[in-house]
């Protein structure tokens, strides 16, 4: 399994990161244990979770994924061999069961979030602590345009400084080793980097954003930031929520799949998406490739990528996903993929 440097740190993470958000909802603890065992046996040393998981988020399953991960770490006694990434939930009233729904990145909320994650993960340190989404309003989670009603606050940089100072204290104490962003923009990423440099605070080492064949918007703006600033992409939803496997073509919704159980709907069910998926599946079949492995191998091939966060509900899916690390796409396949993208760019931004 190829390893890549996490930002400018001394940590080498596997190009495949094991995403965990199905554990405690679609997967049992026993199934989560089996996934972690298989992943580690095949060279994966990087797991990603969050305080709000499992997904879809509910009060009943909140924190359960971290608990399953922590129980496995305690049972296998291998904490020093695994790089654990987790996240603090951002602001918004849509998750009222997390700190009363009045979250922000103030000291009280970060203190509570860190303490909760440490307890559930059964560890005394977190390798990568990420801000799950920005404290300010931005066009993330499938929004196309910058929100017209967003409040542009004059003290936004001061808020970022305050967040970095709080996290910096945890880094000094060794409770957090490194910090990262998620669902962030080019402005936000560069603001965090510049403010950290100006005030001698810990710099962010990664950006966890969506990236897949239906959404390559990271390439515009953020890819250059990743390369120039050693702040690489942790790609989530590399299969577009399973869409790029082709299993949702022709209106199919397999029982137990994400679209079947998640009442929020899918950001990958958009005009022109099905047309593109069908074309990508055809490219894979003509090349004798599994469509999922082709889509994942494309993400793995990007220079600005640090790690590709895969998720699976079955061991068969997991084996396919991890197997993509050994696949190199031919120039012909890459050209065919790019032709689709040029024709129908980013149908699901």
C-alpha contacts under 8 A as a table, 3 or more apart, distances in Angstrom:
res1	aa1	res2	aa2	distance
1	X	14	X	6.39
1	X	15	X	7.15
1	X	42	X	7.12
1	X	43	X	5.10
1	X	44	X	6.99
1	X	325	X	6.66
1	X	326	X	7.62
2	X	14	X	5.82
2	X	15	X	5.72
2	X	325	X	7.41
3	X	12	X	5.54
3	X	13	X	5.11
3	X	14	X	4.32
3	X	15	X	5.61
4	X	12	X	5.23
4	X	13	X	5.39
4	X	14	X	6.29
4	X	15	X	6.32
4	X	306	X	5.95
4	X	307	X	7.47
5	X	8	X	7.08
5	X	9	X	6.89
5	X	10	X	7.04
5	X	11	X	5.91
5	X	12	X	4.55
5	X	13	X	6.27
5	X	306	X	6.97
6	X	9	X	5.72
6	X	10	X	7.34
6	X	11	X	5.63
6	X	12	X	5.99
6	X	13	X	6.40
6	X	205	X	6.49
6	X	206	X	7.17
6	X	231	X	7.77
6	X	232	X	7.29
6	X	306	X	6.47
7	X	205	X	4.44
7	X	206	X	6.27
7	X	230	X	4.80
7	X	231	X	4.92
7	X	232	X	6.12
7	X	306	X	7.88
8	X	205	X	6.71
8	X	230	X	5.94
8	X	231	X	7.65
9	X	205	X	7.62
13	X	17	X	7.88
13	X	44	X	7.91
13	X	45	X	6.28
13	X	46	X	5.86
13	X	83	X	7.35
13	X	306	X	7.75
13	X	307	X	7.18
14	X	17	X	6.31
14	X	43	X	7.08
14	X	44	X	5.40
14	X	45	X	5.82
14	X	46	X	6.14
14	X	307	X	6.55
15	X	44	X	7.91
15	X	300	X	6.92
15	X	306	X	6.46
15	X	307	X	4.37
15	X	308	X	5.93
15	X	325	X	7.12
16	X	44	X	6.33
16	X	46	X	7.51
16	X	307	X	5.54
16	X	308	X	4.92
16	X	309	X	6.09
16	X	310	X	6.86
16	X	322	X	6.65
16	X	325	X	6.87
17	X	44	X	6.55
17	X	45	X	7.38
17	X	46	X	4.96
17	X	47	X	5.53
17	X	48	X	6.82
17	X	307	X	5.92
17	X	308	X	5.59
17	X	309	X	4.53
17	X	310	X	6.22
18	X	36	X	7.73
18	X	39	X	7.24
18	X	44	X	7.24
18	X	46	X	6.29
18	X	47	X	4.71
18	X	48	X	6.19
18	X	309	X	5.77
18	X	310	X	5.58
18	X	311	X	6.44
19	X	47	X	6.09
19	X	48	X	5.10
19	X	49	X	6.59
19	X	309	X	5.39
19	X	310	X	5.29
19	X	311	X	4.81
19	X	312	X	7.94
20	X	23	X	5.87
20	X	32	X	7.79
20	X	47	X	7.26
20	X	48	X	6.26
20	X	49	X	5.64
20	X	54	X	7.91
20	X	65	X	6.63
20	X	311	X	6.49
21	X	24	X	7.96
21	X	49	X	6.41
21	X	50	X	7.84
21	X	53	X	5.40
21	X	54	X	4.80
21	X	55	X	5.53
21	X	65	X	6.37
21	X	311	X	7.54
22	X	25	X	5.53
22	X	26	X	5.09
22	X	27	X	5.69
22	X	53	X	7.82
22	X	54	X	5.62
22	X	55	X	6.00
22	X	65	X	7.61
22	X	311	X	7.57
22	X	312	X	7.55
22	X	313	X	6.78
23	X	26	X	6.14
23	X	27	X	4.58
23	X	28	X	5.98
23	X	29	X	6.58
23	X	31	X	7.81
23	X	32	X	5.86
23	X	54	X	6.05
23	X	64	X	7.38
23	X	65	X	5.26
23	X	68	X	7.26
24	X	27	X	5.63
24	X	28	X	5.56
24	X	29	X	6.59
24	X	54	X	5.77
24	X	61	X	6.23
24	X	64	X	5.56
24	X	65	X	5.73
24	X	68	X	7.60
25	X	28	X	7.14
25	X	54	X	5.80
25	X	55	X	6.81
25	X	56	X	7.78
25	X	61	X	6.82
26	X	256	X	7.52
26	X	313	X	6.62
27	X	31	X	5.82
27	X	32	X	6.45
27	X	313	X	6.28
28	X	31	X	5.16
28	X	32	X	6.22
29	X	32	X	4.93
29	X	33	X	6.15
29	X	68	X	5.77
30	X	33	X	5.11
30	X	34	X	6.34
31	X	34	X	5.02
31	X	35	X	6.24
32	X	35	X	5.10
32	X	36	X	6.27
32	X	68	X	7.07
32	X	69	X	7.79
33	X	36	X	5.21
33	X	37	X	6.13
33	X	68	X	7.75
33	X	69	X	7.91
33	X	72	X	6.17
34	X	37	X	5.13
34	X	38	X	6.15
35	X	38	X	5.24
35	X	39	X	6.05
35	X	315	X	6.86
35	X	318	X	7.30
36	X	39	X	5.09
36	X	40	X	6.11
37	X	40	X	5.38
37	X	41	X	6.15
38	X	41	X	5.09
38	X	42	X	6.34
39	X	42	X	5.20
39	X	43	X	6.52
39	X	44	X	5.20
39	X	45	X	7.88
39	X	322	X	7.48
40	X	43	X	5.23
40	X	44	X	4.83
40	X	45	X	6.16
41	X	44	X	7.40
42	X	322	X	7.80
45	X	81	X	6.79
45	X	82	X	4.95
45	X	83	X	5.96
46	X	82	X	5.94
46	X	83	X	4.76
46	X	84	X	6.11
46	X	85	X	7.58
47	X	82	X	7.32
47	X	83	X	6.35
47	X	84	X	5.22
47	X	85	X	6.15
48	X	84	X	6.22
48	X	85	X	4.71
48	X	86	X	5.83
48	X	309	X	7.46
49	X	53	X	6.96
49	X	65	X	6.99
49	X	66	X	6.51
49	X	84	X	7.83
49	X	85	X	6.12
49	X	86	X	4.66
49	X	87	X	6.85
50	X	53	X	5.53
50	X	63	X	7.57
50	X	65	X	7.68
50	X	66	X	6.90
50	X	85	X	7.80
50	X	86	X	4.50
50	X	87	X	4.46
50	X	88	X	6.71
50	X	89	X	7.74
50	X	132	X	7.90
51	X	62	X	6.91
51	X	63	X	5.13
51	X	65	X	7.95
51	X	66	X	6.76
51	X	86	X	6.97
51	X	87	X	6.09
51	X	88	X	6.16
51	X	89	X	6.84
51	X	113	X	7.36
51	X	116	X	7.80
51	X	117	X	6.27
52	X	55	X	7.92
52	X	57	X	6.49
52	X	62	X	4.99
52	X	63	X	5.61
52	X	89	X	6.69
52	X	98	X	7.71
53	X	56	X	7.66
53	X	57	X	6.18
53	X	61	X	6.95
53	X	62	X	5.45
53	X	63	X	5.64
53	X	64	X	6.61
53	X	65	X	5.57
53	X	66	X	7.45
54	X	57	X	5.77
54	X	58	X	7.65
54	X	61	X	5.69
54	X	62	X	6.08
54	X	63	X	6.99
54	X	64	X	6.35
54	X	65	X	5.56
55	X	58	X	7.65
56	X	261	X	7.85
56	X	262	X	5.74
57	X	61	X	6.87
57	X	62	X	6.51
57	X	95	X	7.92
58	X	61	X	5.46
58	X	62	X	5.94
58	X	95	X	7.98
59	X	62	X	5.35
59	X	97	X	5.70
61	X	64	X	5.29
61	X	65	X	7.83
62	X	65	X	7.67
63	X	66	X	5.49
63	X	67	X	6.41
63	X	117	X	7.89
63	X	120	X	7.24
64	X	67	X	4.96
64	X	68	X	6.28
65	X	68	X	5.17
65	X	69	X	6.26
66	X	69	X	5.04
66	X	70	X	5.99
66	X	117	X	6.93
66	X	120	X	5.54
66	X	121	X	5.38
67	X	70	X	4.99
67	X	71	X	6.04
67	X	120	X	4.60
67	X	121	X	5.66
67	X	122	X	7.87
68	X	71	X	5.11
68	X	72	X	6.27
68	X	121	X	7.84
69	X	72	X	5.21
69	X	73	X	6.26
69	X	121	X	6.15
70	X	73	X	5.04
70	X	74	X	6.17
70	X	120	X	5.98
70	X	121	X	3.71
70	X	122	X	5.02
70	X	123	X	7.36
71	X	74	X	5.15
71	X	75	X	6.11
71	X	121	X	7.21
71	X	122	X	7.19
72	X	75	X	5.01
72	X	76	X	5.96
73	X	76	X	5.30
73	X	77	X	5.65
73	X	78	X	6.04
73	X	79	X	5.72
73	X	121	X	7.80
73	X	122	X	7.63
74	X	77	X	5.16
74	X	78	X	7.63
74	X	79	X	7.68
74	X	122	X	6.97
78	X	81	X	5.45
78	X	82	X	6.89
79	X	82	X	5.54
79	X	123	X	7.81
80	X	83	X	7.71
83	X	127	X	5.82
83	X	128	X	7.75
84	X	126	X	6.15
84	X	127	X	5.34
84	X	128	X	6.39
85	X	126	X	6.73
85	X	127	X	5.97
85	X	128	X	4.49
85	X	129	X	5.88
85	X	130	X	7.33
86	X	117	X	7.81
86	X	126	X	7.50
86	X	128	X	6.52
86	X	129	X	5.39
86	X	130	X	6.18
87	X	129	X	5.59
87	X	130	X	4.49
87	X	131	X	5.63
87	X	132	X	5.33
88	X	110	X	7.15
88	X	113	X	6.03
88	X	114	X	7.55
88	X	129	X	7.52
88	X	130	X	6.38
88	X	131	X	5.38
88	X	132	X	5.64
89	X	103	X	7.48
89	X	131	X	6.78
89	X	132	X	5.25
89	X	133	X	7.02
90	X	103	X	6.25
90	X	104	X	5.96
90	X	105	X	7.15
90	X	131	X	6.75
90	X	132	X	5.79
90	X	133	X	5.27
90	X	134	X	6.33
90	X	135	X	5.99
91	X	101	X	7.58
91	X	102	X	6.65
91	X	103	X	4.57
91	X	104	X	4.94
91	X	105	X	7.88
91	X	133	X	7.99
91	X	134	X	7.84
91	X	135	X	5.91
92	X	95	X	7.04
92	X	101	X	6.35
92	X	102	X	6.66
92	X	103	X	6.59
93	X	96	X	5.77
93	X	101	X	4.63
93	X	102	X	6.35
93	X	103	X	7.98
94	X	101	X	6.81
95	X	98	X	5.86
95	X	100	X	7.86
95	X	101	X	5.42
96	X	99	X	7.01
96	X	100	X	4.87
96	X	101	X	3.78
96	X	102	X	7.53
97	X	100	X	5.54
97	X	101	X	6.31
98	X	101	X	5.64
98	X	103	X	7.69
99	X	102	X	6.42
99	X	103	X	6.46
99	X	109	X	7.58
100	X	103	X	7.54
103	X	109	X	6.47
104	X	109	X	6.42
104	X	135	X	6.42
105	X	109	X	6.12
105	X	110	X	5.91
105	X	135	X	6.96
105	X	163	X	6.13
106	X	109	X	5.52
106	X	110	X	6.18
106	X	162	X	7.80
106	X	163	X	6.87
107	X	110	X	5.24
107	X	111	X	5.82
107	X	163	X	7.92
107	X	166	X	6.39
108	X	111	X	5.22
108	X	112	X	6.23
109	X	112	X	5.16
109	X	113	X	6.08
110	X	113	X	5.01
110	X	114	X	5.98
110	X	166	X	7.96
111	X	114	X	5.36
111	X	115	X	6.13
112	X	115	X	5.25
112	X	116	X	6.12
113	X	116	X	5.17
113	X	117	X	6.19
114	X	117	X	5.21
114	X	118	X	6.13
115	X	118	X	5.26
115	X	119	X	6.25
116	X	119	X	5.24
116	X	120	X	6.22
117	X	120	X	5.18
117	X	121	X	5.86
118	X	121	X	5.19
118	X	122	X	5.84
118	X	123	X	5.44
118	X	124	X	6.05
118	X	125	X	6.89
118	X	126	X	7.43
119	X	122	X	5.08
119	X	123	X	6.82
123	X	126	X	7.56
124	X	175	X	6.40
125	X	174	X	6.73
125	X	175	X	4.37
125	X	176	X	5.66
125	X	177	X	7.37
126	X	129	X	6.42
126	X	175	X	6.20
126	X	176	X	4.88
126	X	177	X	6.30
127	X	176	X	5.92
127	X	177	X	4.85
127	X	178	X	5.98
128	X	176	X	6.72
128	X	177	X	6.21
128	X	178	X	4.85
128	X	179	X	5.31
128	X	180	X	6.55
129	X	176	X	6.55
129	X	177	X	7.87
129	X	178	X	6.37
129	X	179	X	4.80
129	X	180	X	6.01
130	X	179	X	5.64
130	X	180	X	4.39
130	X	181	X	5.09
130	X	182	X	6.51
131	X	134	X	6.85
131	X	180	X	6.60
131	X	181	X	5.08
131	X	182	X	5.86
132	X	181	X	6.75
132	X	182	X	5.04
132	X	183	X	6.85
133	X	181	X	7.36
133	X	182	X	5.39
133	X	183	X	5.16
133	X	184	X	6.63
134	X	137	X	6.93
134	X	138	X	7.44
134	X	182	X	7.55
134	X	183	X	7.02
134	X	184	X	6.39
136	X	156	X	7.86
137	X	147	X	7.56
137	X	150	X	5.87
137	X	151	X	7.44
138	X	146	X	6.25
138	X	147	X	6.71
138	X	150	X	7.55
138	X	185	X	7.78
139	X	142	X	7.25
139	X	143	X	4.89
139	X	144	X	6.32
139	X	145	X	6.01
139	X	146	X	5.10
139	X	147	X	6.35
140	X	143	X	5.46
140	X	144	X	7.93
140	X	183	X	6.10
140	X	184	X	7.53
141	X	183	X	7.44
141	X	267	X	7.73
142	X	267	X	5.94
142	X	348	X	7.11
142	X	349	X	5.49
143	X	146	X	7.72
143	X	349	X	7.29
144	X	349	X	6.58
146	X	150	X	7.86
147	X	150	X	5.36
152	X	156	X	7.82
153	X	156	X	5.48
154	X	157	X	7.77
155	X	158	X	5.06
155	X	159	X	6.35
156	X	159	X	5.12
156	X	160	X	6.40
157	X	160	X	5.00
157	X	161	X	6.14
157	X	191	X	7.12
157	X	195	X	7.70
158	X	161	X	4.95
158	X	162	X	6.21
159	X	162	X	5.03
159	X	163	X	6.28
160	X	163	X	5.09
160	X	164	X	6.19
160	X	191	X	7.83
160	X	192	X	6.61
160	X	195	X	7.73
161	X	164	X	5.15
161	X	165	X	6.14
161	X	192	X	7.83
161	X	195	X	6.43
161	X	196	X	7.56
162	X	165	X	5.10
162	X	166	X	6.34
163	X	166	X	5.25
163	X	167	X	6.24
164	X	167	X	5.10
164	X	168	X	5.71
164	X	192	X	7.92
164	X	196	X	7.13
164	X	201	X	6.69
164	X	202	X	7.16
165	X	168	X	4.89
165	X	169	X	6.43
165	X	201	X	6.89
166	X	169	X	5.42
166	X	170	X	6.96
167	X	170	X	5.18
167	X	171	X	6.34
167	X	176	X	7.75
167	X	179	X	7.68
168	X	171	X	4.92
168	X	172	X	6.18
168	X	201	X	6.16
168	X	202	X	5.92
169	X	172	X	5.11
169	X	173	X	6.35
170	X	173	X	5.09
170	X	174	X	6.21
170	X	175	X	5.29
170	X	176	X	5.47
171	X	174	X	5.01
171	X	175	X	6.00
171	X	176	X	4.77
171	X	177	X	5.52
171	X	178	X	6.88
171	X	202	X	7.63
172	X	175	X	7.76
173	X	176	X	7.62
174	X	177	X	5.99
176	X	179	X	7.42
178	X	202	X	7.48
178	X	204	X	7.17
178	X	205	X	7.01
179	X	202	X	7.46
179	X	203	X	7.16
179	X	204	X	5.11
179	X	205	X	6.32
179	X	206	X	7.62
180	X	204	X	4.80
180	X	205	X	5.52
180	X	206	X	4.88
180	X	207	X	5.95
180	X	208	X	7.67
181	X	184	X	6.30
181	X	189	X	7.51
181	X	204	X	6.89
181	X	206	X	6.25
181	X	207	X	4.74
181	X	208	X	6.16
182	X	207	X	5.29
182	X	208	X	4.31
182	X	209	X	5.65
183	X	207	X	7.46
183	X	208	X	6.27
183	X	209	X	4.92
183	X	210	X	7.52
184	X	188	X	6.13
184	X	189	X	6.49
184	X	207	X	6.94
184	X	208	X	7.75
184	X	209	X	6.94
185	X	188	X	5.14
185	X	189	X	6.08
185	X	222	X	7.15
186	X	189	X	5.21
186	X	190	X	6.13
186	X	221	X	5.93
186	X	222	X	5.25
186	X	225	X	7.21
187	X	190	X	5.37
187	X	191	X	5.98
188	X	191	X	5.04
188	X	192	X	6.24
189	X	192	X	5.28
189	X	193	X	6.30
189	X	207	X	7.82
189	X	225	X	7.92
190	X	193	X	4.95
190	X	194	X	5.93
190	X	225	X	7.43
191	X	194	X	5.19
191	X	195	X	5.95
192	X	195	X	5.36
192	X	196	X	6.05
192	X	203	X	7.17
192	X	204	X	6.98
193	X	196	X	5.26
193	X	197	X	6.29
193	X	203	X	5.67
193	X	204	X	6.48
194	X	197	X	5.17
194	X	198	X	6.13
195	X	198	X	5.05
195	X	199	X	6.13
195	X	201	X	7.84
196	X	199	X	5.38
196	X	200	X	5.63
196	X	201	X	4.52
196	X	202	X	5.94
196	X	203	X	5.40
197	X	200	X	5.17
197	X	201	X	6.44
197	X	202	X	7.99
197	X	203	X	7.12
198	X	201	X	7.86
204	X	231	X	6.84
205	X	230	X	6.87
205	X	231	X	4.62
205	X	232	X	6.89
206	X	226	X	7.83
206	X	231	X	4.59
206	X	232	X	4.90
206	X	233	X	5.83
206	X	234	X	6.61
206	X	306	X	7.88
207	X	231	X	6.72
207	X	232	X	6.21
207	X	233	X	5.02
207	X	234	X	5.89
208	X	233	X	5.80
208	X	234	X	4.42
208	X	235	X	5.78
208	X	236	X	6.54
209	X	218	X	7.65
209	X	233	X	6.93
209	X	234	X	6.53
209	X	235	X	5.59
209	X	236	X	5.87
210	X	215	X	7.24
210	X	218	X	7.75
210	X	235	X	5.53
210	X	236	X	4.73
210	X	237	X	5.60
210	X	238	X	6.99
211	X	214	X	7.92
211	X	215	X	5.60
211	X	216	X	5.57
211	X	217	X	7.42
211	X	218	X	6.61
211	X	235	X	5.36
211	X	236	X	6.26
211	X	237	X	6.54
211	X	238	X	5.64
211	X	299	X	7.46
212	X	215	X	5.14
212	X	216	X	5.93
212	X	235	X	7.93
212	X	237	X	6.85
212	X	238	X	4.59
212	X	239	X	6.23
212	X	240	X	6.24
212	X	295	X	7.23
212	X	296	X	7.96
212	X	299	X	6.62
213	X	216	X	6.27
213	X	238	X	7.72
213	X	239	X	7.84
213	X	240	X	7.86
213	X	244	X	7.86
213	X	295	X	6.68
213	X	341	X	7.68
213	X	346	X	7.63
214	X	240	X	7.01
214	X	268	X	7.74
214	X	273	X	7.11
214	X	276	X	7.62
214	X	345	X	7.58
214	X	346	X	5.15
214	X	347	X	5.75
214	X	348	X	5.49
214	X	349	X	7.32
215	X	218	X	7.84
215	X	345	X	7.90
215	X	346	X	4.64
215	X	347	X	6.77
215	X	348	X	5.47
215	X	349	X	4.98
216	X	219	X	5.85
216	X	345	X	7.92
216	X	346	X	5.98
216	X	349	X	7.55
217	X	220	X	5.57
217	X	346	X	6.79
217	X	349	X	6.55
218	X	221	X	6.71
218	X	222	X	5.34
218	X	223	X	5.89
219	X	222	X	6.09
219	X	223	X	4.82
219	X	224	X	7.56
220	X	223	X	6.52
220	X	224	X	7.86
221	X	224	X	5.84
221	X	225	X	6.72
222	X	225	X	4.95
222	X	226	X	6.14
223	X	226	X	5.08
223	X	227	X	6.36
223	X	232	X	7.96
223	X	233	X	7.81
223	X	304	X	5.80
224	X	227	X	5.18
224	X	228	X	5.94
224	X	304	X	7.78
225	X	228	X	5.26
225	X	229	X	5.62
225	X	230	X	7.81
225	X	231	X	7.06
226	X	229	X	5.50
226	X	230	X	5.52
226	X	231	X	4.45
226	X	232	X	4.58
226	X	233	X	6.70
226	X	304	X	5.80
227	X	230	X	5.52
227	X	231	X	6.85
227	X	232	X	6.81
227	X	303	X	7.71
227	X	304	X	5.64
228	X	231	X	7.91
232	X	304	X	5.58
232	X	305	X	5.50
232	X	306	X	5.09
233	X	304	X	6.18
233	X	305	X	4.70
233	X	306	X	5.41
233	X	307	X	6.83
234	X	305	X	6.46
234	X	306	X	5.79
234	X	307	X	4.97
234	X	308	X	5.81
234	X	309	X	6.64
235	X	238	X	6.30
235	X	299	X	7.77
235	X	305	X	7.21
235	X	307	X	6.51
235	X	308	X	4.93
235	X	309	X	5.71
236	X	308	X	6.72
236	X	309	X	5.17
236	X	310	X	7.20
237	X	240	X	4.88
237	X	241	X	5.56
237	X	309	X	7.18
237	X	310	X	7.24
238	X	241	X	7.54
238	X	295	X	7.26
238	X	296	X	6.23
238	X	299	X	6.94
238	X	308	X	7.10
238	X	309	X	7.10
238	X	310	X	6.90
239	X	242	X	5.02
239	X	243	X	6.17
239	X	244	X	5.15
239	X	245	X	6.96
239	X	292	X	6.77
239	X	295	X	6.56
239	X	296	X	6.88
240	X	243	X	5.24
240	X	244	X	6.08
240	X	268	X	6.36
241	X	244	X	7.78
241	X	258	X	7.20
241	X	266	X	7.81
241	X	268	X	7.37
242	X	245	X	5.64
242	X	246	X	7.66
242	X	247	X	7.30
242	X	258	X	7.89
243	X	246	X	5.77
243	X	247	X	6.54
243	X	248	X	6.05
243	X	268	X	6.97
243	X	277	X	7.39
244	X	247	X	7.73
244	X	277	X	5.85
244	X	280	X	7.72
244	X	281	X	7.56
244	X	291	X	6.88
244	X	292	X	6.29
244	X	295	X	6.95
245	X	248	X	7.97
245	X	281	X	7.50
245	X	291	X	5.52
245	X	292	X	4.90
246	X	249	X	5.49
246	X	277	X	6.55
246	X	278	X	7.08
246	X	281	X	6.65
246	X	291	X	7.50
247	X	252	X	6.81
247	X	253	X	7.52
247	X	254	X	7.46
248	X	251	X	5.86
248	X	252	X	4.73
248	X	253	X	5.69
248	X	254	X	7.59
249	X	252	X	5.85
249	X	274	X	6.53
249	X	277	X	7.91
249	X	278	X	7.50
253	X	257	X	6.99
253	X	259	X	6.54
253	X	260	X	6.15
254	X	257	X	5.54
254	X	260	X	6.84
255	X	260	X	5.96
256	X	260	X	5.69
256	X	261	X	6.21
257	X	260	X	5.09
257	X	261	X	6.43
258	X	261	X	5.39
258	X	262	X	5.71
259	X	262	X	5.50
259	X	263	X	7.70
259	X	265	X	6.55
259	X	266	X	6.65
260	X	263	X	7.91
262	X	265	X	6.26
266	X	269	X	5.56
267	X	270	X	6.97
267	X	348	X	6.58
268	X	273	X	6.84
268	X	348	X	5.51
269	X	273	X	6.53
269	X	274	X	7.77
269	X	348	X	7.71
270	X	273	X	5.44
270	X	274	X	7.80
270	X	347	X	6.92
270	X	348	X	6.33
271	X	274	X	7.43
271	X	347	X	7.11
272	X	275	X	5.20
272	X	276	X	6.34
272	X	344	X	7.56
272	X	347	X	6.13
273	X	276	X	5.22
273	X	277	X	6.15
273	X	347	X	5.67
273	X	348	X	6.83
274	X	277	X	5.01
274	X	278	X	6.08
275	X	278	X	5.29
275	X	279	X	6.38
276	X	279	X	5.07
276	X	280	X	6.18
276	X	340	X	6.90
276	X	344	X	7.24
277	X	280	X	5.06
277	X	281	X	6.05
278	X	281	X	5.11
278	X	282	X	6.14
279	X	282	X	5.04
279	X	283	X	6.28
279	X	340	X	7.30
280	X	283	X	5.05
280	X	284	X	6.34
280	X	291	X	7.28
280	X	337	X	6.82
280	X	340	X	7.72
281	X	284	X	5.12
281	X	285	X	6.18
281	X	291	X	5.40
282	X	285	X	5.10
282	X	286	X	6.06
283	X	286	X	5.28
283	X	287	X	6.27
283	X	333	X	7.02
283	X	336	X	6.99
283	X	337	X	7.52
284	X	287	X	5.17
284	X	288	X	6.11
284	X	289	X	4.75
284	X	290	X	6.10
284	X	291	X	5.21
284	X	294	X	6.46
284	X	333	X	7.93
285	X	288	X	4.95
285	X	289	X	5.63
285	X	290	X	6.96
285	X	291	X	7.22
286	X	289	X	7.57
287	X	333	X	7.32
289	X	293	X	7.12
289	X	294	X	6.41
290	X	293	X	5.27
290	X	294	X	6.15
291	X	294	X	5.11
291	X	295	X	6.21
292	X	295	X	5.21
292	X	296	X	6.19
292	X	320	X	7.50
292	X	321	X	7.12
293	X	296	X	5.09
293	X	297	X	5.86
293	X	320	X	6.48
293	X	321	X	6.17
293	X	323	X	7.25
293	X	324	X	4.93
293	X	327	X	7.66
294	X	297	X	5.07
294	X	298	X	6.19
294	X	324	X	7.30
294	X	327	X	7.92
294	X	329	X	7.34
295	X	298	X	5.28
295	X	299	X	6.70
296	X	299	X	5.17
296	X	300	X	6.22
296	X	308	X	7.78
296	X	321	X	7.15
296	X	324	X	6.09
297	X	300	X	4.87
297	X	301	X	6.17
297	X	324	X	5.38
297	X	325	X	6.65
297	X	327	X	6.08
297	X	328	X	6.66
297	X	329	X	6.87
298	X	301	X	5.25
298	X	302	X	7.05
298	X	329	X	7.17
298	X	334	X	7.78
299	X	302	X	5.71
299	X	305	X	7.47
299	X	308	X	6.97
300	X	305	X	6.86
300	X	307	X	7.45
300	X	308	X	6.47
300	X	325	X	7.11
301	X	305	X	7.76
301	X	328	X	7.76
302	X	305	X	5.44
305	X	308	X	7.31
310	X	321	X	6.64
310	X	322	X	7.90
311	X	318	X	7.20
312	X	315	X	7.26
312	X	317	X	5.54
312	X	318	X	5.28
312	X	321	X	7.96
313	X	317	X	6.93
313	X	318	X	7.57
314	X	317	X	5.29
314	X	318	X	6.34
315	X	318	X	4.87
315	X	319	X	6.10
316	X	319	X	5.28
316	X	320	X	6.35
317	X	320	X	5.15
317	X	321	X	6.12
318	X	321	X	5.09
318	X	322	X	6.09
319	X	322	X	5.34
319	X	323	X	5.90
320	X	323	X	5.07
320	X	324	X	6.66
321	X	324	X	5.48
321	X	325	X	7.91
322	X	325	X	5.94
323	X	326	X	5.83
323	X	327	X	7.29
324	X	327	X	5.16
329	X	333	X	6.18
329	X	334	X	6.51
330	X	333	X	5.25
330	X	334	X	6.28
331	X	334	X	5.10
331	X	335	X	6.05
332	X	335	X	5.08
332	X	336	X	6.19
333	X	336	X	5.07
333	X	337	X	6.18
334	X	337	X	5.09
334	X	338	X	6.15
335	X	338	X	5.05
335	X	339	X	6.17
336	X	339	X	5.07
336	X	340	X	6.61
337	X	340	X	5.38
337	X	341	X	6.42
338	X	341	X	4.90
338	X	342	X	6.05
339	X	342	X	5.14
339	X	343	X	6.19
340	X	343	X	5.09
340	X	344	X	6.00
340	X	345	X	7.53
341	X	344	X	5.15
341	X	345	X	4.57
341	X	346	X	7.08
342	X	345	X	5.55
344	X	347	X	6.49
346	X	349	X	5.56
